[in-house]
């Protein structure tokens, strides 16, 4: 049992779970645009997310030379491996996808590493949520399409907007859970408008997310049904979110939403 707990802790805090969530969104893009599986792009998204999230979470500990537990050494090992494999995948992408990835990588570095007395982008009031959403939407929507040579037309940008909104919605649930611990200087949405209004905002954003599906060139009835289930699930997570919740409410369950979404798509597609 102790071994299972340690493995689960490493799975969550070593960013493997969030990397699978990002990979799930990439696979959703392949499904939505009828594209074949692209191993270099999928690998880049998975390994890049794993390294990027661990870099953001733990770089300060290594930079400041704080004491390292066995967990941190294991995270360093898996992160270096992910960096190497992600680099291999990067060089297998086309030029357009590579340029896009460099832009998102630069945002990630600016987000994590302090520059001068102003700190990093993460410390700027109210901006964190948009940077994370931009990176998630870009890596999981625009990059797979660019690497497949697909023109970024109306449907592509609609999916980008949907993915951007979904990420914002999930982050707002995180911000509700973290309300008691977040520094007031961050000026998160729940800090500014309260928990009740943040929940209401999330429900409104979910309605917009669902409506965007009707603006596509071709409206897939199966996808509409799957999105109903997604909206209901995320709505329940939103209404159940509170600062009293265990951290794994978001770290595992909320971050499982993309995996759940992909699973529903494959399940419905099998009938």
C-alpha positions, 0 to 999 in steps of 0.5 A: 500500500505504501508503495502504491501511495508513493507511486501515485504521489510521483505520478501526480507530482512528477507531472505524468498525469498532467502530461497525459491530459495534454496528450489527450487533447492532442489526440482530440485534435487528431480526431476532430480533424480526421488526422492520422496519429503523429508520433513526433507531435504527440511525443513532443506534447507529452514529453514537453509538458512533463519537462515544462511542468516539472521545470516550473515547479522545481527549478527554484529548488535546484537553483537555490540549492535547497535540500533534495529528497529522493523524490526530487532526484527521481523527478530530475531524472525523469525530467532530463529523460523527457527533455531529451526525448522531447528534443528528438521529437522537436527535430522531427516536426516541420518548421512551422510547428517548431517555430510555434513550439519555441514561442510557447517554450519562451512563455513557459520560461518567462512564466517560471524564471524570475528576471530582475526585480520584477520576478516572473510572469507568474507573479504578475497579477491576473496574467497567469491564467491567460498564459497557461491557457494560451500554451495549452490551447496552442500546443494541443490545437495549433501545433498538431494542425501546423505539423500536419500542414493544415491551414488554420481556417475557421474550424481551427480557430474555433477549436483553439478558442474552445480549448482556450476556454476549457483551460480557463474553466479548469484553472478557475476550479484550481483557483477556488481550491487554492484561494486560502493559500494564494498570495493576495498579490496574485489577484486571482479571479476568486480573490477579486469576485469571490467563490460564488461569482467565480462558479457562476462565471465558469458556468457561463464560460461552459455555455459559451464553450458548448455554443462554439461547437455550432459555429463549425463548418460541419456540426457532428451530432456525436461530438455535441452529445459528448460535449454535453457530458463534458459540460455536465461533469465540469459543471459538477466539479465547479459547483463542488469546488471549495478551499476545503477540498483536498488538493487531489480534487484538482490535481487528479480529478479535474486534470482528468477531464481531458482524459475523460473527454477523449475516452467519451469520444472513443466510446461514442465512436465505437458504436 
